[in-house]
Amino acid sequence: MSDHPRTPDGRYFVVRGRLWRLSDPSLSAETRERLVSELMQARRAVRAAKGEAAALGQARGKVDAAKRALGERGPVWWRDGAPDFNRRLVENTPYAEWYAGLDNAED
């Protein structure tokens, strides 16, 4: 992810012009590592489900739970009341000017 630009406030990274919320920086390294491991395991389970509706639903639920625990989904982890722009096109957000000013805005 280090090759993707991060917003100056550290809340998002940008992929193909879209904002994606970063993990909560207040998580301990140990907690973050455990949750990322759970997320990767759940993603592998999604791939392994191959059309089995029940298994796929369960695996997707585990992906969602891990992403919420990391702060990448669900309630925002910042406390200043700023809105969430997760998964939005950066050009339609307050980050548009910052992004347009990057040397390589087409990441």
Contacts in CASP RR format, 6 or more apart in sequence:
PFRMAT RR
TARGET T0000
AUTHOR 0000-0000-0000
METHOD contacts of the structure
MODEL  1
MSDHPRTPDGRYFVVRGRLWRLSDPSLSAETRERLVSELMQARRAVRAAK
GEAAALGQARGKVDAAKRALGERGPVWWRDGAPDFNRRLVENTPYAEWYA
GLDNAED
1 13 0 8 1.000
3 107 0 8 1.000
4 13 0 8 1.000
4 14 0 8 1.000
4 15 0 8 1.000
4 107 0 8 1.000
5 13 0 8 1.000
5 14 0 8 1.000
5 99 0 8 1.000
5 102 0 8 1.000
5 107 0 8 1.000
6 12 0 8 1.000
6 13 0 8 1.000
6 14 0 8 1.000
6 22 0 8 1.000
7 13 0 8 1.000
7 14 0 8 1.000
7 19 0 8 1.000
7 95 0 8 1.000
7 98 0 8 1.000
8 98 0 8 1.000
9 78 0 8 1.000
10 22 0 8 1.000
10 25 0 8 1.000
11 21 0 8 1.000
11 22 0 8 1.000
11 76 0 8 1.000
11 78 0 8 1.000
11 82 0 8 1.000
12 19 0 8 1.000
12 20 0 8 1.000
12 21 0 8 1.000
12 22 0 8 1.000
12 85 0 8 1.000
12 86 0 8 1.000
12 95 0 8 1.000
13 19 0 8 1.000
13 20 0 8 1.000
13 22 0 8 1.000
14 20 0 8 1.000
14 90 0 8 1.000
14 99 0 8 1.000
14 107 0 8 1.000
15 107 0 8 1.000
16 107 0 8 1.000
17 89 0 8 1.000
17 90 0 8 1.000
17 91 0 8 1.000
17 99 0 8 1.000
17 105 0 8 1.000
17 106 0 8 1.000
17 107 0 8 1.000
18 87 0 8 1.000
18 88 0 8 1.000
18 89 0 8 1.000
18 90 0 8 1.000
19 85 0 8 1.000
19 86 0 8 1.000
19 87 0 8 1.000
19 88 0 8 1.000
19 89 0 8 1.000
19 90 0 8 1.000
19 93 0 8 1.000
19 95 0 8 1.000
20 72 0 8 1.000
20 86 0 8 1.000
20 87 0 8 1.000
21 71 0 8 1.000
21 72 0 8 1.000
21 73 0 8 1.000
21 76 0 8 1.000
21 84 0 8 1.000
21 86 0 8 1.000
22 72 0 8 1.000
23 32 0 8 1.000
23 35 0 8 1.000
23 70 0 8 1.000
23 71 0 8 1.000
23 72 0 8 1.000
24 70 0 8 1.000
24 71 0 8 1.000
24 77 0 8 1.000
25 77 0 8 1.000
26 77 0 8 1.000
27 35 0 8 1.000
27 70 0 8 1.000
32 70 0 8 1.000
35 66 0 8 1.000
35 69 0 8 1.000
35 70 0 8 1.000
36 66 0 8 1.000
36 70 0 8 1.000
38 62 0 8 1.000
38 65 0 8 1.000
38 66 0 8 1.000
38 69 0 8 1.000
39 63 0 8 1.000
39 66 0 8 1.000
39 67 0 8 1.000
39 70 0 8 1.000
41 62 0 8 1.000
42 59 0 8 1.000
42 60 0 8 1.000
42 61 0 8 1.000
42 62 0 8 1.000
42 63 0 8 1.000
42 65 0 8 1.000
42 66 0 8 1.000
43 63 0 8 1.000
45 55 0 8 1.000
45 58 0 8 1.000
45 59 0 8 1.000
45 62 0 8 1.000
46 56 0 8 1.000
46 59 0 8 1.000
46 60 0 8 1.000
46 63 0 8 1.000
48 55 0 8 1.000
48 59 0 8 1.000
49 55 0 8 1.000
49 56 0 8 1.000
49 57 0 8 1.000
49 59 0 8 1.000
64 73 0 8 1.000
67 73 0 8 1.000
68 74 0 8 1.000
71 77 0 8 1.000
72 86 0 8 1.000
73 86 0 8 1.000
76 82 0 8 1.000
76 84 0 8 1.000
85 93 0 8 1.000
85 94 0 8 1.000
85 95 0 8 1.000
90 96 0 8 1.000
90 99 0 8 1.000
91 99 0 8 1.000
91 100 0 8 1.000
99 105 0 8 1.000
END
